Amino acid sequence: MNRNTINYYKLALGNSHYNYRFEESGCWRMAVSKKILITGVSKGLGRALALELANRNHTIIGCSRDQSKLDSLKPLLFNFSSNPHFLFNVDVTSNSSVEMFAQAVVENNLVPDIIVNNAALACRKCKIWETEVEEVDNVINTNVKGTINIMRHFIPLMIHNKQGIIINMSSDAGRAAHREYALYCSSKWAVEGLSKCVAKELPEELAIVSLDPGAVYTDMLALCLGDHHMASQFPSPRQWASKAATTVLGITTSDNGASLTIN
Ligand SMILES: NC(=O)c1ccc[n+]([C@@H]2O[C@H](COP(=O)([O-])OP(=O)(O)OC[C@H]3O[C@@H](n4cnc5c(N)ncnc54)[C@H](OP(=O)(O)O)[C@@H]3O)[C@@H](O)[C@H]2O)c1
C-alpha cells in the first residue's frame, strides 16, 4: 500500500483522538493519536522522526531556527495526515522564544503528550583548552540550557494535563568518556543527570527518560567524525526513524528515570 494512500478514520472522545488504520494484513487497528513536540525538526533525526510519526497519524509540534526548512517540512507532514501539525520558529537557547512557543502551543490546544528534546549542537574534535569560547557557549546553551528551557515551560502544562512523557536526546557521549570530545560529552552527561534528577521531581502520571539514538548519518555525525564519507557508512535518519518512532511511542511511566538506547 502506498504511504500516501493509507486510510485513517478518526474518532474524538474527550481530549483523545483515536485512529482506525486499515493495515496491509486486511485488519483495522485502533491507536490513540498523540501530540508530539520535537525540537530541532529542520534536519537530521528530528526531521526524520517528525515525518515517521506524522505517517503514523500523530500530530507534530516542531521547532527550529530555520524558517525556510520549517516551511519545506510543513507540506510533507500534511501530506501524511491532516492533523493540526504546528511548526514554530524557536531558538531553544532563548527563554523568551521558548516562552512564546509554549503560549502558542496552549492557544492552539496542542499541549503535548510527548516531548522529544532533540535540538543540539556538536563541536569539532579538539582538546578542551583549544576550544573557542563561542563554541563552549553555543554547545552548553543549546544542549543543556535549551533542554532546561523546554522543560521549564512545558512540564507545568503536562502536570496540569496529568500526563506526559519527556524524552531527552542523549548520546553514547553522555555515558562514556571520549578524548577530544569533552565539551559535547559534558553537555550530554548533563542531559543524563538532568533527566535522572527531574525523574525524582515529577508526579507519578509523568515520566522522563534519556535516549541514546545510536550513530546515524547526519550533519552532526559528519562534524564529529570530521568526514562525511565515514559518517555515510552509518544508517540514514529515515532508516533510523522507524525503530525510533516505535521506541518513542512505547515509553511509559514505568520507564521514569531510565537511560534508554536505540540499537
Ligand atoms: N546523529 C547521531 O549519530 C547522534 C548520535 C548521538 C546523539 N545524537 C543526538 O541526536 C540529536 C539530533 O542530532 P542530529 O544528528 O539530528 O543533529 P543535526 O542534524 O545537526 O540537527 C540538529 C537539529 O537541532 C536544531 N537546533 C540546533 N540548535 C537549535 C536551537 N538553538 N534552537 C532550535 N533548534 C536548534 C537544528 O535546527 P536549526 O539549525 O534549524 O535551528 C537541527 O534541526 C541531538 O541531540 C544529538 O546530540 C545524534
The ligand as a Gaussian input file, in Angstrom:
#p B3LYP/6-31G(d) Opt

LIG

0 1
 N       23.444000      11.734000      14.650000
 C       23.984000      10.941000      15.563000
 O       24.708000       9.967000      15.240000
 C       23.720000      11.203000      17.026000
 C       24.371000      10.334000      17.950000
 C       24.121000      10.538000      19.301000
 C       23.265000      11.543000      19.709000
 N       22.670000      12.382000      18.788000
 C       21.759000      13.408000      19.280000
 O       20.570000      13.380000      18.491000
 C       20.022000      14.704000      18.390000
 C       19.819000      15.082000      16.927000
 O       21.086000      15.077000      16.291000
 P       21.255000      15.183000      14.699000
 O       22.391000      14.315000      14.355000
 O       19.952000      15.014000      14.033000
 O       21.744000      16.714000      14.559000
 P       21.574000      17.747000      13.323000
 O       21.360000      17.042000      12.052000
 O       22.745000      18.676000      13.451000
 O       20.211000      18.524000      13.700000
 C       20.181000      19.309000      14.852000
 C       18.822000      19.997000      14.946000
 O       18.841000      20.827000      16.122000
 C       18.330000      22.092000      15.760000
 N       18.866000      23.151000      16.608000
 C       20.173000      23.408000      16.875000
 N       20.264000      24.495000      17.666000
 C       18.988000      24.930000      17.904000
 C       18.432000      25.994000      18.632000
 N       19.209000      26.861000      19.315000
 N       17.081000      26.134000      18.665000
 C       16.292000      25.267000      17.988000
 N       16.756000      24.237000      17.277000
 C       18.104000      24.070000      17.223000
 C       18.735000      22.281000      14.310000
 O       17.847000      23.207000      13.690000
 P       18.225000      24.707000      13.219000
 O       19.688000      24.760000      12.961000
 O       17.359000      24.858000      12.002000
 O       17.779000      25.583000      14.334000
 C       18.519000      20.877000      13.757000
 O       17.178000      20.718000      13.358000
 C       20.978000      15.610000      19.146000
 O       20.515000      15.782000      20.476000
 C       22.286000      14.820000      19.160000
 O       23.126000      15.189000      20.224000
 C       22.900000      12.220000      17.448000

